[in-house]
Amino acid sequence: MAFISKTAQKIRNNWKKSTFAALVLTYGYSWTKDYVQTQELMRVYCEKASHFGRQTIPGNRTPRTITVILNPNANKKNAVDEFEKYCAPIFHLAGILVNVLKTDSEGHARKLVEDLNNTDAIIVAGGDGTLCEVVTGLLRRTGESNNGLVPIAILPLGRNNTLATSLFPEQNHLKKVKSLVDASMAVVEESTKLVDVMKVEISGNETEGDSKPIYALSNLKWGAYRDAEVSKDKYWYYGPLRQYATYIFNGLKDSLTWKINADLVYSPPCEGCMNCMTKKENHSNQKWFQRFSVEKNQNNKYARIVNPECGTRHEKNIETSDLVISTCNISATDNHIPKLHLKIGPKSLNYFDFVKQGWNSEEGYERKFEEDVNARVLEIKPHETWSDKKGLWFSIDNDEFEVKPIKITLVPRFIKMFCKIEKQ
């Protein structure tokens, strides 16, 4: 008892040093625990990958070659270290030839893919923006034809990983590492699934490069919440609380897009019928005799399917403060009918609702929407007043684009993405 009493007295007399020592010990224990668990996780996955690397390759085949499009600025410039630490060892142990191409500017990933040759797969090491550029470059190159398409993998190394989080969920540090090694093993195991693509055509562009369509896999956002989300980095000094501070300090700003006023024209979703089959295929890159074969196959599949709703156009005016268009890729539904989800928020928001709904979205809950429209083709025509304002933006897969009239067409189940086997 005397020892305990003396120890307690020393801690009380030196409470500052005792508190500092306790914090150091707590941090040291947490770091050591994460380190040991990470090393054990890597050991298990590396052994699994080496099993593939020991398999004999037939004499008439060459080792698999993958091209990694790596954004070195992703995740606060930690993407290169995390790729080399967690992903590259798995590829090398599996006997895969890895060609790493680093991007150095915006749009560089798209250019790299347009000039790419002789690869079995494209691995995107970055976030939503890098993935959007890669998909856009690939589909511009192939002209939306299946010829020349290769599977794509996404390694969640960016700040925003919308699709990657759906394919490989993560929460804490260990689960983040697990999502990276799961994504890498999906490439090794050649486990793929078909995902939908949003083809976004922006009207009123002047340059030739901007007149080409943009291809996205996740969503398009427009409104006050989108504007607040892109300003998170300004509150970096709040650390892990910056996403909450964002809504507190932006809730009263006029610079946010509080009022969206536009005309909407859309056609309902269709799984495939005789009306839309001819619009689905692009034969620009095929030989003349291949076109007849493709058309014959499509006729056999859809000739007897009649959908009277396919191609009908519905019109409505929308007034809202929050608009989100997303694909089924991030809604995690199996055997879904390919469609675009258009979610329309309330017309107006007060400060407290804005903060509350913003915090809910940061916690992974869906914000409050008043209307949900499903479509195959969408046209959004902002009212003329939008052209009088400057600095109005919407986000396509978390990349900023100036607000202009747009047409969004769903290209269903078109690109192969690497995924976990259970998500096939």
GUVEX-922131 format. One record per residue (C-alpha): residue in three letters; residue number from 0; x, y, z. Coordinates in steps of 0.2 Angstrom, whole numbers, plus 5000, padded with zeros to 4 digits. Layout:
REC  type  seq     x     y     z
REC   ALA  NUM     X     Y     Z
...
! end
This chain:
REC  type  seq     x     y     z
REC   MET    0  5000  5000  5000
REC   ALA    1  5014  5012  5004
REC   PHE    2  5021  5009  4987
REC   ILE    3  5005  5013  4978
REC   SER    4  5002  5028  4989
REC   LYS    5  5020  5035  4985
REC   THR    6  5017  5031  4966
REC   ALA    7  5000  5040  4966
REC   GLN    8  5008  5055  4975
REC   LYS    9  5022  5056  4962
REC   ILE   10  5010  5056  4948
REC   ARG   11  5000  5070  4956
REC   ASN   12  5015  5080  4960
REC   ASN   13  5021  5078  4942
REC   TRP   14  5005  5077  4933
REC   LYS   15  5011  5086  4917
REC   LYS   16  5025  5074  4914
REC   SER   17  5013  5059  4919
REC   THR   18  5000  5065  4906
REC   PHE   19  5014  5067  4892
REC   ALA   20  5021  5049  4896
REC   ALA   21  5003  5042  4896
REC   LEU   22  5000  5049  4879
REC   VAL   23  5017  5043  4872
REC   LEU   24  5013  5026  4878
REC   THR   25  4996  5025  4871
REC   TYR   26  5002  5031  4854
REC   GLY   27  5016  5019  4855
REC   TYR   28  5005  5005  4859
REC   SER   29  4992  5009  4845
REC   TRP   30  5006  5012  4832
REC   THR   31  5015  4995  4837
REC   LYS   32  4998  4986  4836
REC   ASP   33  4994  4993  4818
REC   TYR   34  5012  4989  4812
REC   VAL   35  5011  4971  4818
REC   GLN   36  4994  4968  4811
REC   THR   37  4999  4976  4794
REC   GLN   38  5015  4965  4793
REC   GLU   39  5004  4950  4796
REC   LEU   40  4992  4955  4783
REC   MET   41  5005  4958  4770
REC   ARG   42  5013  4941  4774
REC   VAL   43  4997  4932  4771
REC   TYR   44  4993  4941  4755
REC   CYS   45  5011  4940  4749
REC   GLU   46  5011  4921  4751
REC   LYS   47  4995  4920  4742
REC   ALA   48  5002  4930  4727
REC   SER   49  5018  4920  4727
REC   HIS   50  5007  4904  4724
REC   PHE   51  5002  4912  4707
REC   GLY   52  5020  4917  4704
REC   ARG   53  5026  4899  4705
REC   GLN   54  5014  4892  4692
REC   THR   55  5021  4887  4676
REC   ILE   56  5018  4898  4660
REC   PRO   57  5015  4888  4644
REC   GLY   58  5028  4890  4631
REC   ASN   59  5016  4899  4619
REC   ARG   60  5012  4912  4631
REC   THR   61  5021  4927  4639
REC   PRO   62  5019  4934  4656
REC   ARG   63  5005  4946  4660
REC   THR   64  5009  4964  4658
REC   ILE   65  5000  4978  4667
REC   THR   66  5002  4996  4665
REC   VAL   67  5000  5007  4681
REC   ILE   68  4994  5025  4679
REC   LEU   69  5001  5032  4695
REC   ASN   70  4996  5050  4701
REC   PRO   71  5011  5055  4713
REC   ASN   72  5001  5069  4720
REC   ALA   73  4987  5059  4726
REC   ASN   74  4983  5057  4745
REC   LYS   75  4994  5071  4750
REC   LYS   76  5009  5064  4739
REC   ASN   77  5009  5048  4749
REC   ALA   78  5002  5038  4734
REC   VAL   79  5019  5032  4728
REC   ASP   80  5025  5026  4745
REC   GLU   81  5009  5017  4748
REC   PHE   82  5009  5009  4731
REC   GLU   83  5027  5003  4732
REC   LYS   84  5024  4997  4750
REC   TYR   85  5007  4987  4748
REC   CYS   86  5003  4985  4730
REC   ALA   87  5019  4982  4720
REC   PRO   88  5026  4967  4730
REC   ILE   89  5010  4958  4727
REC   PHE   90  5011  4961  4708
REC   HIS   91  5030  4956  4708
REC   LEU   92  5027  4940  4718
REC   ALA   93  5013  4935  4706
REC   GLY   94  5025  4935  4692
REC   ILE   95  5017  4950  4683
REC   LEU   96  5027  4962  4673
REC   VAL   97  5023  4980  4679
REC   ASN   98  5025  4996  4669
REC   VAL   99  5023  5011  4680
REC   LEU  100  5018  5028  4671
REC   LYS  101  5017  5043  4682
REC   THR  102  5006  5058  4678
REC   ASP  103  5013  5076  4680
REC   SER  104  4998  5087  4676
REC   GLU  105  4980  5087  4674
REC   GLY  106  4974  5078  4659
REC   HIS  107  4991  5068  4658
REC   ALA  108  4983  5052  4662
REC   ARG  109  4970  5053  4648
REC   LYS  110  4985  5057  4636
REC   LEU  111  4995  5042  4642
REC   VAL  112  4980  5030  4640
REC   GLU  113  4976  5037  4622
REC   ASP  114  4995  5032  4617
REC   LEU  115  4995  5016  4627
REC   ASN  116  4999  4999  4618
REC   ASN  117  5003  4981  4622
REC   THR  118  4996  4979  4640
REC   ASP  119  4984  4966  4647
REC   ALA  120  4976  4978  4660
REC   ILE  121  4977  4996  4666
REC   ILE  122  4979  4999  4685
REC   VAL  123  4974  5016  4691
REC   ALA  124  4984  5021  4706
REC   GLY  125  4975  5037  4712
REC   GLY  126  4957  5043  4715
REC   ASP  127  4941  5047  4706
REC   GLY  128  4949  5061  4695
REC   THR  129  4963  5049  4689
REC   LEU  130  4950  5035  4686
REC   CYS  131  4939  5047  4676
REC   GLU  132  4954  5053  4665
REC   VAL  133  4959  5035  4661
REC   VAL  134  4941  5029  4657
REC   THR  135  4939  5044  4646
REC   GLY  136  4955  5042  4637
REC   LEU  137  4952  5023  4634
REC   LEU  138  4934  5026  4627
REC   ARG  139  4939  5040  4616
REC   ARG  140  4953  5029  4609
REC   THR  141  4941  5015  4605
REC   GLY  142  4927  5025  4600
REC   GLU  143  4915  5016  4613
REC   SER  144  4919  5000  4604
REC   ASN  145  4923  4984  4613
REC   ASN  146  4938  4982  4602
REC   GLY  147  4954  4987  4611
REC   LEU  148  4946  4988  4628
REC   VAL  149  4956  4980  4643
REC   PRO  150  4951  4977  4661
REC   ILE  151  4954  4992  4673
REC   ALA  152  4958  4991  4691
REC   ILE  153  4957  5005  4704
REC   LEU  154  4969  5006  4719
REC   PRO  155  4961  5017  4731
REC   LEU  156  4976  5029  4734
REC   GLY  157  4967  5046  4731
REC   ARG  158  4958  5058  4742
REC   ASN  159  4941  5053  4734
REC   ASN  160  4939  5035  4731
REC   THR  161  4920  5033  4727
REC   LEU  162  4920  5018  4716
REC   ALA  163  4935  5010  4725
REC   THR  164  4926  5011  4742
REC   SER  165  4911  5002  4734
REC   LEU  166  4922  4988  4727
REC   PHE  167  4935  4987  4742
REC   PRO  168  4927  4995  4758
REC   GLU  169  4939  5003  4770
REC   GLN  170  4937  5011  4787
REC   ASN  171  4953  5013  4798
REC   HIS  172  4971  5011  4794
REC   LEU  173  4972  4992  4793
REC   LYS  174  4956  4992  4783
REC   LYS  175  4964  5004  4771
REC   VAL  176  4979  4993  4769
REC   LYS  177  4967  4978  4766
REC   SER  178  4957  4988  4753
REC   LEU  179  4974  4991  4744
REC   VAL  180  4980  4972  4745
REC   ASP  181  4962  4966  4740
REC   ALA  182  4962  4977  4725
REC   SER  183  4980  4971  4720
REC   MET  184  4974  4953  4723
REC   ALA  185  4959  4955  4712
REC   VAL  186  4971  4959  4697
REC   VAL  187  4982  4944  4701
REC   GLU  188  4966  4933  4702
REC   GLU  189  4959  4941  4686
REC   SER  190  4942  4943  4695
REC   THR  191  4931  4956  4685
REC   LYS  192  4914  4963  4684
REC   LEU  193  4905  4974  4671
REC   VAL  194  4901  4991  4676
REC   ASP  195  4891  5005  4669
REC   VAL  196  4898  5021  4661
REC   MET  197  4891  5038  4661
REC   LYS  198  4894  5047  4644
REC   VAL  199  4893  5066  4648
REC   GLU  200  4892  5078  4633
REC   ILE  201  4895  5096  4637
REC   SER  202  4887  5109  4626
REC   GLY  203  4894  5126  4621
REC   ASN  204  4912  5121  4622
REC   GLU  205  4924  5131  4610
REC   THR  206  4940  5120  4610
REC   GLU  207  4941  5104  4601
REC   GLY  208  4947  5095  4616
REC   ASP  209  4932  5100  4627
REC   SER  210  4920  5096  4613
REC   LYS  211  4923  5077  4616
REC   PRO  212  4913  5068  4628
REC   ILE  213  4919  5064  4646
REC   TYR  214  4916  5046  4653
REC   ALA  215  4913  5044  4672
REC   LEU  216  4909  5029  4683
REC   SER  217  4902  5036  4699
REC   ASN  218  4892  5052  4699
REC   LEU  219  4889  5070  4695
REC   LYS  220  4886  5083  4709
REC   TRP  221  4879  5101  4708
REC   GLY  222  4873  5112  4722
REC   ALA  223  4877  5119  4739
REC   TYR  224  4884  5103  4746
REC   ARG  225  4896  5100  4731
REC   ASP  226  4903  5118  4733
REC   ALA  227  4906  5115  4752
REC   GLU  228  4914  5098  4749
REC   VAL  229  4927  5105  4737
REC   SER  230  4932  5118  4751
REC   LYS  231  4937  5105  4764
REC   ASP  232  4956  5107  4761
REC   LYS  233  4954  5126  4767
REC   TYR  234  4951  5120  4784
REC   TRP  235  4965  5108  4786
REC   TYR  236  4971  5115  4802
REC   TYR  237  4955  5107  4810
REC   GLY  238  4963  5090  4807
REC   PRO  239  4950  5076  4807
REC   LEU  240  4936  5088  4811
REC   ARG  241  4939  5098  4795
REC   GLN  242  4924  5090  4786
REC   TYR  243  4912  5096  4800
REC   ALA  244  4920  5113  4801
REC   THR  245  4917  5115  4782
REC   TYR  246  4898  5115  4784
REC   ILE  247  4898  5126  4799
REC   PHE  248  4908  5140  4791
REC   ASN  249  4900  5138  4774
REC   GLY  250  4882  5137  4779
REC   LEU  251  4879  5156  4777
REC   LYS  252  4890  5159  4762
REC   ASP  253  4882  5166  4746
REC   SER  254  4896  5159  4736
REC   LEU  255  4888  5142  4737
REC   THR  256  4875  5137  4723
REC   TRP  257  4859  5138  4734
REC   LYS  258  4848  5139  4719
REC   ILE  259  4848  5127  4704
REC   ASN  260  4835  5132  4691
REC   ALA  261  4835  5121  4675
REC   ASP  262  4825  5111  4663
REC   LEU  263  4826  5092  4663
REC   VAL  264  4823  5081  4649
REC   TYR  265  4825  5062  4651
REC   SER  266  4820  5045  4645
REC   PRO  267  4816  5030  4656
REC   PRO  268  4829  5016  4659
REC   CYS  269  4828  5001  4647
REC   GLU  270  4837  4984  4649
REC   GLY  271  4838  4982  4630
REC   CYS  272  4825  4981  4616
REC   MET  273  4823  4982  4598
REC   ASN  274  4821  5001  4599
REC   CYS  275  4838  5005  4607
REC   MET  276  4849  4991  4601
REC   THR  277  4855  5000  4586
REC   LYS  278  4860  5015  4596
REC   LYS  279  4870  5004  4608
REC   GLU  280  4884  4998  4597
REC   ASN  281  4897  5009  4589
REC   HIS  282  4905  5000  4574
REC   SER  283  4918  5013  4569
REC   ASN  284  4933  5003  4573
REC   GLN  285  4926  4986  4565
REC   LYS  286  4929  4979  4548
REC   TRP  287  4914  4979  4536
REC   PHE  288  4911  4961  4538
REC   GLN  289  4911  4962  4557
REC   ARG  290  4897  4975  4557
REC   PHE  291  4885  4963  4549
REC   SER  292  4889  4949  4562
REC   VAL  293  4887  4961  4577
REC   GLU  294  4870  4967  4570
REC   LYS  295  4864  4950  4567
REC   ASN  296  4868  4945  4585
REC   GLN  297  4860  4960  4592
REC   ASN  298  4844  4957  4581
REC   ASN  299  4843  4939  4588
REC   LYS  300  4844  4945  4606
REC   TYR  301  4833  4960  4605
REC   ALA  302  4821  4958  4590
REC   ARG  303  4807  4951  4600
REC   ILE  304  4809  4963  4615
REC   VAL  305  4797  4977  4614
REC   ASN  306  4797  4991  4627
REC   PRO  307  4785  5005  4623
REC   GLU  308  4793  5017  4636
REC   CYS  309  4810  5016  4628
REC   GLY  310  4814  5032  4619
REC   THR  311  4799  5042  4626
REC   ARG  312  4804  5059  4633
REC   HIS  313  4798  5067  4649
REC   GLU  314  4801  5085  4653
REC   LYS  315  4801  5095  4669
REC   ASN  316  4808  5110  4678
REC   ILE  317  4818  5108  4693
REC   GLU  318  4822  5120  4707
REC   THR  319  4833  5114  4720
REC   SER  320  4849  5117  4731
REC   ASP  321  4856  5099  4729
REC   LEU  322  4857  5088  4713
REC   VAL  323  4866  5071  4712
REC   ILE  324  4866  5060  4697
REC   SER  325  4874  5043  4700
REC   THR  326  4876  5026  4692
REC   CYS  327  4872  5009  4700
REC   ASN  328  4890  5005  4701
REC   ILE  329  4891  5014  4718
REC   SER  330  4873  5008  4724
REC   ALA  331  4879  4990  4726
REC   THR  332  4864  4981  4718
REC   ASP  333  4866  4964  4709
REC   ASN  334  4857  4960  4693
REC   HIS  335  4851  4978  4692
REC   ILE  336  4842  4986  4677
REC   PRO  337  4855  4999  4671
REC   LYS  338  4850  5016  4675
REC   LEU  339  4855  5033  4681
REC   HIS  340  4849  5039  4698
REC   LEU  341  4844  5058  4698
REC   LYS  342  4841  5064  4716
REC   ILE  343  4834  5081  4718
REC   GLY  344  4835  5089  4735
REC   PRO  345  4824  5102  4743
REC   LYS  346  4822  5119  4735
REC   SER  347  4829  5129  4750
REC   LEU  348  4839  5125  4765
REC   ASN  349  4841  5134  4782
REC   TYR  350  4857  5134  4791
REC   PHE  351  4854  5120  4803
REC   ASP  352  4847  5108  4790
REC   PHE  353  4862  5112  4779
REC   VAL  354  4874  5108  4793
REC   LYS  355  4865  5092  4799
REC   GLN  356  4863  5085  4782
REC   GLY  357  4881  5089  4778
REC   TRP  358  4887  5080  4794
REC   ASN  359  4876  5065  4790
REC   SER  360  4884  5063  4773
REC   GLU  361  4901  5063  4780
REC   GLU  362  4896  5049  4792
REC   GLY  363  4891  5039  4777
REC   TYR  364  4872  5042  4778
REC   GLU  365  4862  5048  4763
REC   ARG  366  4856  5066  4763
REC   LYS  367  4838  5071  4762
REC   PHE  368  4831  5071  4744
REC   GLU  369  4813  5075  4739
REC   GLU  370  4813  5066  4722
REC   ASP  371  4822  5052  4714
REC   VAL  372  4821  5050  4695
REC   ASN  373  4827  5035  4686
REC   ALA  374  4833  5037  4668
REC   ARG  375  4844  5031  4653
REC   VAL  376  4847  5047  4645
REC   LEU  377  4847  5064  4654
REC   GLU  378  4848  5082  4647
REC   ILE  379  4850  5096  4659
REC   LYS  380  4848  5114  4652
REC   PRO  381  4851  5127  4665
REC   HIS  382  4841  5143  4664
REC   GLU  383  4849  5158  4655
REC   THR  384  4852  5166  4672
REC   TRP  385  4866  5154  4675
REC   SER  386  4877  5162  4661
REC   ASP  387  4876  5179  4670
REC   LYS  388  4885  5172  4685
REC   LYS  389  4904  5167  4686
REC   GLY  390  4911  5153  4696
REC   LEU  391  4897  5140  4695
REC   TRP  392  4903  5122  4694
REC   PHE  393  4897  5105  4695
REC   SER  394  4908  5089  4698
REC   ILE  395  4910  5074  4687
REC   ASP  396  4918  5060  4698
REC   ASN  397  4925  5074  4709
REC   ASP  398  4933  5084  4694
REC   GLU  399  4927  5102  4692
REC   PHE  400  4918  5107  4676
REC   GLU  401  4910  5124  4672
REC   VAL  402  4891  5123  4672
REC   LYS  403  4884  5122  4655
REC   PRO  404  4870  5112  4646
REC   ILE  405  4874  5094  4647
REC   LYS  406  4868  5077  4640
REC   ILE  407  4871  5061  4650
REC   THR  408  4869  5044  4642
REC   LEU  409  4871  5028  4651
REC   VAL  410  4882  5015  4643
REC   PRO  411  4877  4999  4652
REC   ARG  412  4889  4986  4658
REC   PHE  413  4902  4991  4646
REC   ILE  414  4919  4991  4655
REC   LYS  415  4927  4977  4665
REC   MET  416  4933  4982  4682
REC   PHE  417  4943  4971  4694
REC   CYS  418  4934  4967  4710
REC   LYS  419  4934  4954  4724
REC   ILE  420  4927  4937  4719
REC   GLU  421  4912  4939  4730
REC   LYS  422  4907  4955  4721
REC   GLN  423  4906  4947  4704
! end
